[in-house]
Amino acid sequence: MARMFLIPLLLALAWWLFLLYFRIPIKQGAKGFYWIIGLGGGLAAFLSLMMILTH
């Protein structure tokens, strides 16, 4: 469970590689990074809350 921080990290890496492959500027793809960070943070908060509530 402690390795859940790897999900947004791997998604951000995959997004970065996608942008590089299709030669899209990082500035143009920044919104994707915001989504990845936001959803990853929300998922981490939800799972942390569930661990606290069920422990």
Rosetta blueprint (number, residue, H / E / L):
1 M L
2 A H
3 R H
4 M H
5 F H
6 L H
7 I H
8 P H
9 L H
10 L H
11 L H
12 A H
13 L H
14 A H
15 W H
16 W H
17 L H
18 F H
19 L H
20 L H
21 Y H
22 F L
23 R L
24 I L
25 P L
26 I L
27 K L
28 Q L
29 G L
30 A H
31 K H
32 G H
33 F H
34 Y H
35 W H
36 I H
37 I H
38 G H
39 L H
40 G H
41 G H
42 G H
43 L H
44 A H
45 A H
46 F H
47 L H
48 S H
49 L H
50 M H
51 M H
52 I H
53 L H
54 T H
55 H L
